[in-house]
Amino acid sequence: MSGFNQKFSRRSAFKAAAVTTVGLSFAGAPVVGVRRAVAQETTLTWMSNQRHDRAVKEDLFARYEEETGVKIEMQIFADEYPDQLQLAFESGSSPDMFNMNQPRQQAAAGWAEPLDAYLDAAPDLKASFVANAFLPNQGIYNGEIHGLPMYAQTMRLYYNRRLFEAAGLDPAAPPATWTELREYSKAITDAGTGAYGFIFGDRFPWVWFMNAQRPANGAGAYTFDWSTGTYNHNTDGLKGAMELIIGMNDDGSLFPGPHTITDDDARNQFSIGMAGMIIGGSWNPGVFNDQFASTEDWTTAELPFPDSGQAGRILQGVGDRYTISAESQNKEACWEFLSWLYSTEIMTEMYERGMGVMGIAAANTGESDVRGIPGIAPTERDVIPPPEPELPTQTPDTATTLQMIFDDPSTMDAALTDLDARYNAAFEAAVADGSLVAEEYVVPEWDGMTWEPLS
């Protein structure tokens, strides 16, 4: 949520390095079954912060243009995406379609066109999305549907089999427990290859949700407890996950200087064989294969669980909701395109080409010749959770607080207790002012091992 209400300079907003704009005009294979209901020479703008799927989307967008004559102009931003999107709407130059990275706030601002009528006219498409794709506060805001989830990403461990062999480890047996993760990290670091056992880059602290919060799920720890409708950071599971990372740092097994590198930097170092393991989302195979063209022998594994055994499932995110701008002058053409893009055929192609776990359930076949893709498909150890409150940005937020604990572990109990106090106070304030309804976030039957999402 950061950046939505923040001030920013027009100079920083227009920095050339922050955006790549691509007008797609080359030919691809024909699109099958697309109605030619839109005029030739139409151009639609697509704004996103997703870079891992750019090459595949360029190909798909070009294929759509070849068949329909509708050109999709792609605008890709990196970390400045929230500011760039806000500027586009405030300056009257909003895109035709965009990724709702802050869906509640963007729906409330009137940026997004409600999609209820479109989906009511396409019931098969609506039914094809993953479970819990459209719930109050998760795709439904103010009683209206906003955004179609492109991805339903899982969290995985990626490891380098060459470095495992060099360290005397079985390359077919990734770490299954937290202790094994720490021991394997040290073995790789001590093997004399120059590589470190584990890497993350938290120059942008958001990566702590991957490196601490998601592993903690396996211990039954969730920073929002749906059974009570309250935040609960101060758990043995989250503390154990933090102690694991801190322990690997104490061992000298972490790639040096995590605060000075980004997640992209860390993924690049993993891609060239300078780190044996990295945790990341199911979008990472596309990054390793395409963005960094890795020649290392890496593969995918599920996250390790606590030594005491699995006590919870790993949360699976339903996100990257693309929608039509309320200000678009080409809404019907946008829907025509989105209907094609979100078809099971195209979503399956995106999955099998390595883009990640898709928002269309049947697309996640578990079958692909692309390295790393078979292992990202959801398993019984993943779960799509109920909605979590979307609060105003807290300072410091959860990720930044975990980063601070990493630097000074003695503050862990006090810092996590403070997080709970601040987040619960912010939730109560949002309920008091009518922004949120507390009961919508209470799921009495919630249990991290047994709860099942709505179908």
C-alpha positions as CSV (number, residue, x, y, z in Angstrom):
1,M,0.0,0.0,0.0
2,S,2.9,2.3,0.3
3,G,3.2,5.1,-2.2
4,F,-0.6,5.6,-2.9
5,N,-0.9,8.8,-0.9
6,Q,2.7,9.8,-0.8
7,K,4.1,12.9,-2.4
8,F,6.5,12.4,-5.3
9,S,8.3,14.7,-7.7
10,R,7.5,14.9,-11.4
11,R,11.3,14.5,-12.0
12,S,11.4,11.2,-10.3
13,A,8.1,10.1,-11.9
14,F,9.5,10.6,-15.4
15,K,12.9,9.1,-14.9
16,A,13.7,7.2,-18.0
17,A,15.1,4.2,-16.2
18,A,11.9,3.6,-14.4
19,V,9.8,2.6,-17.4
20,T,9.9,0.6,-20.6
21,T,7.2,1.4,-23.1
22,V,6.8,-1.1,-25.9
23,G,4.5,-0.7,-28.9
24,L,3.9,-4.2,-30.1
25,S,3.6,-4.6,-33.9
26,F,5.2,-7.8,-34.9
27,A,3.4,-10.9,-36.1
28,G,2.9,-14.2,-34.2
29,A,0.8,-17.2,-34.5
30,P,-2.9,-16.6,-35.2
31,V,-5.4,-16.1,-32.3
32,V,-8.0,-18.8,-32.3
33,G,-11.7,-18.0,-31.7
34,V,-11.5,-14.2,-31.1
35,R,-14.5,-12.2,-32.3
36,R,-13.5,-9.3,-34.6
37,A,-15.9,-7.1,-32.7
38,V,-13.5,-4.1,-32.4
39,A,-12.3,-1.8,-35.1
40,Q,-9.0,-2.1,-36.8
41,E,-6.2,0.2,-35.8
42,T,-7.4,0.4,-32.2
43,T,-4.6,0.8,-29.6
44,L,-5.0,-0.1,-26.0
45,T,-2.5,0.8,-23.2
46,W,-1.6,-1.8,-20.6
47,M,0.3,-0.6,-17.4
48,S,1.9,-3.1,-15.1
49,N,4.7,-3.6,-12.6
50,Q,5.2,-7.3,-13.7
51,R,8.5,-7.8,-15.6
52,H,9.0,-11.5,-15.3
53,D,6.3,-12.2,-17.9
54,R,7.1,-9.3,-20.3
55,A,8.6,-11.5,-23.1
56,V,5.7,-13.9,-23.1
57,K,3.2,-11.1,-23.0
58,E,4.9,-9.4,-25.9
59,D,4.4,-12.5,-27.9
60,L,0.8,-12.9,-26.9
61,F,-0.1,-9.3,-27.4
62,A,1.5,-9.4,-30.9
63,R,-0.5,-12.6,-31.7
64,Y,-3.7,-10.8,-30.7
65,E,-2.8,-7.8,-32.9
66,E,-2.1,-10.0,-35.9
67,E,-5.6,-11.6,-35.6
68,T,-7.7,-8.6,-34.6
69,G,-5.8,-5.5,-35.6
70,V,-5.9,-4.3,-32.0
71,K,-2.4,-3.1,-30.8
72,I,-1.6,-3.4,-27.0
73,E,0.9,-0.8,-25.9
74,M,2.7,-2.2,-22.9
75,Q,4.0,0.1,-20.2
76,I,6.2,-1.7,-17.6
77,F,7.4,0.1,-14.4
78,A,9.5,-1.3,-11.5
79,D,9.4,0.0,-8.0
80,E,7.9,3.4,-8.9
81,Y,4.7,1.7,-10.3
82,P,2.4,3.1,-7.6
83,D,3.6,6.7,-8.2
84,Q,3.5,6.3,-12.0
85,L,0.0,4.9,-12.0
86,Q,-1.2,7.7,-9.7
87,L,0.4,10.3,-11.9
88,A,-1.3,8.8,-15.0
89,F,-4.7,9.1,-13.4
90,E,-4.1,12.6,-12.0
91,S,-2.8,13.9,-15.3
92,G,-5.7,12.6,-17.3
93,S,-3.5,10.0,-19.2
94,S,-4.6,6.8,-17.5
95,P,-4.0,3.5,-19.2
96,D,-6.9,1.5,-20.7
97,M,-5.9,-1.5,-18.5
98,F,-3.8,-1.7,-15.4
99,N,-2.6,-4.0,-12.5
100,M,-4.5,-3.2,-9.3
101,N,-1.6,-3.4,-6.9
102,Q,-3.7,-1.5,-4.2
103,P,-7.2,-2.8,-5.1
104,R,-9.3,-1.4,-2.2
105,Q,-7.8,2.1,-2.5
106,Q,-7.8,2.1,-6.3
107,A,-11.5,1.0,-6.4
108,A,-12.4,3.6,-3.8
109,A,-10.6,6.3,-5.9
110,G,-12.8,5.4,-8.9
111,W,-9.9,4.3,-11.1
112,A,-11.3,0.8,-11.9
113,E,-14.3,-0.1,-13.9
114,P,-16.6,-2.6,-12.0
115,L,-16.6,-5.9,-13.9
116,D,-19.8,-7.4,-12.6
117,A,-21.8,-6.9,-15.8
118,Y,-19.0,-8.3,-17.9
119,L,-18.6,-11.4,-15.8
120,D,-22.4,-11.9,-15.5
121,A,-22.4,-12.1,-19.3
122,A,-19.5,-14.6,-19.2
123,P,-20.4,-17.1,-16.4
124,D,-18.0,-19.8,-17.7
125,L,-15.1,-17.3,-17.4
126,K,-16.1,-16.3,-13.9
127,A,-16.4,-19.9,-12.8
128,S,-12.9,-20.8,-14.2
129,F,-10.9,-18.7,-11.7
130,V,-9.3,-20.3,-8.6
131,A,-11.2,-20.6,-5.4
132,N,-11.7,-17.4,-3.4
133,A,-10.9,-15.2,-6.4
134,F,-13.9,-13.0,-5.8
135,L,-14.8,-12.5,-2.1
136,P,-15.7,-9.3,-0.2
137,N,-12.4,-7.6,0.4
138,Q,-10.7,-9.9,-2.0
139,G,-11.7,-8.9,-5.5
140,I,-15.0,-7.4,-4.3
141,Y,-14.9,-3.9,-3.0
142,N,-18.0,-1.8,-2.1
143,G,-20.1,-4.7,-3.3
144,E,-18.6,-4.7,-6.9
145,I,-16.0,-6.9,-8.6
146,H,-12.8,-5.2,-9.4
147,G,-10.0,-6.9,-11.2
148,L,-9.3,-10.3,-12.6
149,P,-6.4,-12.2,-10.8
150,M,-3.7,-13.1,-13.3
151,Y,-1.7,-15.2,-10.8
152,A,-2.3,-17.3,-7.7
153,Q,1.4,-17.6,-6.8
154,T,2.9,-20.3,-4.6
155,M,6.1,-19.8,-2.5
156,R,9.0,-22.2,-3.2
157,L,12.7,-22.9,-2.4
158,Y,15.0,-22.8,-5.4
159,Y,18.3,-24.6,-5.1
160,N,21.4,-25.3,-7.2
161,R,22.1,-29.0,-7.7
162,R,25.7,-28.3,-8.8
163,L,26.5,-26.6,-5.6
164,F,24.8,-29.3,-3.6
165,E,27.0,-31.9,-5.2
166,A,30.1,-29.8,-4.6
167,A,29.1,-29.7,-0.9
168,G,28.6,-33.5,-0.7
169,L,24.8,-33.1,-0.5
170,D,22.3,-35.2,-2.5
171,P,21.2,-33.0,-5.4
172,A,17.9,-34.9,-5.5
173,A,17.1,-34.2,-1.8
174,P,16.5,-30.5,-0.9
175,P,16.2,-29.6,2.7
176,A,13.0,-30.8,4.3
177,T,13.4,-29.2,7.7
178,W,14.6,-25.8,9.0
179,T,17.6,-27.5,10.6
180,E,18.5,-29.1,7.2
181,L,18.2,-25.7,5.5
182,R,20.7,-24.2,8.0
183,E,23.1,-27.2,7.8
184,Y,23.0,-27.3,4.0
185,S,23.6,-23.6,3.8
186,K,26.7,-23.9,5.9
187,A,27.9,-27.0,3.9
188,I,27.6,-25.1,0.6
189,T,29.4,-22.1,2.1
190,D,32.2,-24.2,3.4
191,A,32.6,-26.2,0.2
192,G,35.2,-23.9,-1.3
193,T,33.4,-22.9,-4.5
194,G,33.1,-19.3,-3.5
195,A,29.3,-19.5,-3.3
196,Y,27.2,-18.9,-0.2
197,G,24.5,-21.2,1.0
198,F,21.6,-18.9,1.1
199,I,20.8,-15.5,-0.3
200,F,18.1,-12.7,-0.1
201,G,18.2,-9.0,-0.8
202,D,16.2,-6.7,1.4
203,R,17.2,-3.3,0.1
204,F,13.4,-3.2,-0.4
205,P,12.2,-4.9,2.8
206,W,9.0,-6.5,1.4
207,V,11.1,-9.7,0.8
208,W,10.7,-10.6,4.4
209,F,7.2,-11.9,3.7
210,M,8.9,-14.6,1.6
211,N,11.8,-15.3,3.8
212,A,10.1,-15.3,7.3
213,Q,6.3,-15.0,7.1
214,R,5.8,-17.8,4.6
215,P,8.2,-20.3,6.2
216,A,6.4,-19.4,9.5
217,N,3.1,-20.6,8.0
218,G,4.5,-24.1,8.0
219,A,4.8,-23.8,11.8
220,G,1.1,-22.7,12.0
221,A,1.9,-19.1,12.4
222,Y,0.0,-16.4,10.4
223,T,0.4,-12.7,11.1
224,F,-3.4,-12.3,10.8
225,D,-5.4,-14.8,12.8
226,W,-8.8,-15.3,11.0
227,S,-10.2,-17.4,13.9
228,T,-10.2,-14.2,16.1
229,G,-10.0,-11.5,13.5
230,T,-6.9,-10.0,15.0
231,Y,-3.2,-9.6,14.1
232,N,-0.8,-11.9,15.9
233,H,2.9,-11.4,14.9
234,N,4.3,-12.5,18.2
235,T,4.2,-16.3,17.7
236,D,6.7,-19.0,18.2
237,G,6.5,-19.9,14.5
238,L,7.5,-16.4,13.2
239,K,10.2,-16.1,15.9
240,G,11.5,-19.5,14.9
241,A,11.6,-18.5,11.2
242,M,13.5,-15.3,12.2
243,E,15.9,-17.3,14.3
244,L,16.6,-19.5,11.4
245,I,17.7,-16.6,9.2
246,I,19.6,-15.0,12.0
247,G,21.3,-18.3,12.7
248,M,22.4,-18.7,9.1
249,N,23.8,-15.2,9.2
250,D,25.7,-16.1,12.4
251,D,27.1,-19.2,10.6
252,G,28.4,-17.0,7.8
253,S,26.2,-18.8,5.3
254,L,24.3,-15.8,4.0
255,F,25.4,-13.9,1.0
256,P,27.0,-10.7,2.4
257,G,25.3,-7.4,2.6
258,P,21.6,-8.3,2.2
259,H,20.5,-4.7,2.9
260,T,22.6,-3.4,0.0
261,I,21.0,-5.6,-2.7
262,T,17.5,-5.9,-4.1
263,D,15.6,-9.1,-4.7
264,D,16.5,-8.8,-8.4
265,D,20.2,-8.6,-7.4
266,A,19.8,-11.7,-5.2
267,R,18.1,-13.6,-8.0
268,N,20.9,-12.7,-10.4
269,Q,23.5,-13.9,-8.0
270,F,21.6,-17.2,-7.6
271,S,21.3,-17.4,-11.4
272,I,25.1,-17.2,-11.9
273,G,25.9,-19.8,-9.2
274,M,27.0,-17.5,-6.3
275,A,24.3,-18.8,-3.9
276,G,23.0,-22.3,-3.3
277,M,19.4,-21.5,-2.3
278,I,16.9,-18.7,-2.5
279,I,13.2,-18.5,-1.4
280,G,10.8,-16.8,-3.9
281,G,7.5,-16.9,-5.6
282,S,6.4,-19.1,-8.4
283,W,7.2,-16.3,-10.8
284,N,10.9,-17.0,-10.3
285,P,11.4,-19.6,-13.0
286,G,10.6,-17.0,-15.6
287,V,13.1,-14.6,-14.0
288,F,15.9,-17.2,-13.9
289,N,15.2,-18.6,-17.4
290,D,14.4,-15.5,-19.3
291,Q,15.5,-12.4,-17.5
292,F,18.9,-13.8,-16.4
293,A,19.3,-16.7,-18.8
294,S,20.8,-18.9,-16.1
295,T,22.9,-21.8,-17.2
296,E,23.2,-23.2,-13.7
297,D,21.6,-26.5,-12.7
298,W,18.9,-25.2,-10.5
299,T,15.5,-26.6,-9.7
300,T,12.4,-26.1,-7.5
301,A,11.4,-27.5,-4.1
302,E,8.7,-26.9,-1.5
303,L,9.6,-24.8,1.5
304,P,11.1,-26.8,4.4
305,F,9.0,-27.2,7.5
306,P,10.0,-26.9,11.2
307,D,11.8,-29.9,12.7
308,S,8.7,-30.7,14.7
309,G,6.7,-31.2,11.5
310,Q,4.2,-29.3,9.5
311,A,1.7,-27.4,11.6
312,G,0.2,-25.2,8.9
313,R,0.0,-24.8,5.1
314,I,1.8,-22.1,3.1
315,L,-0.4,-19.2,2.1
316,Q,-0.9,-18.9,-1.6
317,G,-1.5,-15.4,-2.9
318,V,-4.3,-14.4,-5.3
319,G,-3.2,-11.2,-6.9
320,D,-2.0,-9.1,-9.8
321,R,-5.6,-8.2,-10.6
322,Y,-5.8,-6.6,-14.0
323,T,-8.8,-4.4,-14.8
324,I,-10.3,-1.8,-17.2
325,S,-9.7,1.8,-16.3
326,A,-13.0,3.7,-15.5
327,E,-11.6,6.5,-17.8
328,S,-10.9,4.3,-20.8
329,Q,-12.7,5.2,-24.0
330,N,-12.3,1.6,-25.3
331,K,-14.0,-0.4,-22.5
332,E,-15.6,-3.0,-24.9
333,A,-12.3,-3.5,-26.7
334,C,-10.5,-3.9,-23.4
335,W,-13.0,-6.6,-22.3
336,E,-12.7,-8.4,-25.6
337,F,-9.0,-8.6,-25.1
338,L,-9.2,-9.6,-21.4
339,S,-11.6,-12.3,-22.2
340,W,-9.1,-13.7,-24.7
341,L,-6.1,-13.3,-22.3
342,Y,-7.9,-15.0,-19.4
343,S,-9.1,-17.9,-21.5
344,T,-8.0,-21.3,-20.2
345,E,-6.1,-21.9,-23.5
346,I,-4.0,-18.7,-23.1
347,M,-3.6,-19.1,-19.3
348,T,-2.4,-22.7,-19.8
349,E,0.1,-21.5,-22.3
350,M,1.4,-18.9,-19.9
351,Y,1.8,-21.5,-17.1
352,E,3.5,-24.0,-19.3
353,R,5.9,-21.3,-20.6
354,G,7.0,-20.6,-17.1
355,M,5.1,-17.5,-16.0
356,G,3.9,-18.9,-12.7
357,V,0.7,-20.3,-11.1
358,M,-2.2,-18.8,-12.9
359,G,-5.5,-17.3,-11.7
360,I,-7.4,-19.7,-13.9
361,A,-7.5,-23.0,-12.0
362,A,-7.4,-25.4,-15.0
363,A,-4.3,-23.7,-16.4
364,N,-2.1,-25.1,-13.6
365,T,-1.5,-28.5,-15.2
366,G,1.8,-29.3,-13.5
367,E,3.1,-30.1,-16.9
368,S,5.8,-28.1,-18.6
369,D,9.1,-28.5,-20.4
370,V,10.3,-25.2,-18.9
371,R,12.8,-25.7,-16.1
372,G,11.4,-25.2,-12.6
373,I,7.8,-25.0,-13.6
374,P,6.4,-28.5,-12.6
375,G,7.5,-27.8,-9.0
376,I,5.5,-24.6,-8.6
377,A,2.0,-26.1,-9.1
378,P,-0.1,-25.9,-5.9
379,T,-0.1,-28.9,-3.6
380,E,-2.0,-30.0,-0.5
381,R,0.6,-28.0,1.5
382,D,-0.5,-24.7,-0.1
383,V,-3.8,-22.9,0.7
384,I,-5.5,-19.8,-0.6
385,P,-6.5,-17.9,2.6
386,P,-9.5,-15.7,3.4
387,P,-9.1,-12.0,2.9
388,E,-6.9,-10.0,5.2
389,P,-7.6,-6.4,6.1
390,E,-6.1,-3.8,3.7
391,L,-4.9,-1.1,6.2
392,P,-3.2,2.2,5.7
393,T,0.6,1.9,5.6
394,Q,2.0,1.3,9.1
395,T,5.4,2.8,9.9
396,P,7.4,0.7,10.3
397,D,5.5,-2.0,8.6
398,T,5.8,-5.7,9.2
399,A,8.6,-6.3,6.7
400,T,10.7,-3.3,7.9
401,T,10.2,-4.5,11.5
402,L,11.5,-8.0,10.6
403,Q,14.5,-6.3,8.9
404,M,15.2,-4.4,12.1
405,I,14.9,-7.6,14.2
406,F,17.4,-9.2,11.9
407,D,19.9,-6.4,12.7
408,D,19.2,-6.6,16.5
409,P,17.6,-9.9,17.5
410,S,17.4,-8.8,21.1
411,T,14.4,-6.6,20.1
412,M,12.4,-9.4,18.8
413,D,9.7,-9.8,21.5
414,A,9.2,-6.1,22.0
415,A,9.1,-5.4,18.3
416,L,6.6,-8.1,17.5
417,T,4.4,-7.0,20.4
418,D,4.5,-3.5,19.2
419,L,3.5,-4.6,15.7
420,D,0.5,-6.4,17.1
421,A,-0.5,-3.3,19.0
422,R,-0.2,-0.9,16.1
423,Y,-1.8,-3.2,13.5
424,N,-4.7,-4.1,15.7
425,A,-5.2,-0.4,16.6
426,A,-5.2,0.5,12.9
427,F,-7.7,-2.2,12.2
428,E,-10.0,-1.0,15.0
429,A,-9.7,2.5,13.7
430,A,-10.7,1.4,10.2
431,V,-13.7,-0.4,11.6
432,A,-14.7,2.6,13.7
433,D,-14.6,5.0,10.8
434,G,-16.6,2.5,8.6
435,S,-13.8,1.7,6.2
436,L,-13.8,-2.0,7.2
437,V,-16.3,-4.4,8.7
438,A,-14.7,-6.5,11.4
439,E,-17.0,-9.5,11.0
440,E,-15.9,-9.9,7.4
441,Y,-12.5,-10.9,8.5
442,V,-13.5,-13.5,11.2
443,V,-13.5,-17.1,10.1
444,P,-14.3,-19.1,13.3
445,E,-13.4,-22.4,11.6
446,W,-10.0,-21.2,10.4
447,D,-7.2,-23.8,10.9
448,G,-4.1,-23.6,8.9
449,M,-4.0,-27.3,8.3
450,T,-7.7,-28.1,7.6
451,W,-9.6,-25.0,6.4
452,E,-10.7,-25.2,2.8
453,P,-11.5,-22.1,0.6
454,L,-14.8,-21.7,-1.0
455,S,-15.0,-23.3,-4.5
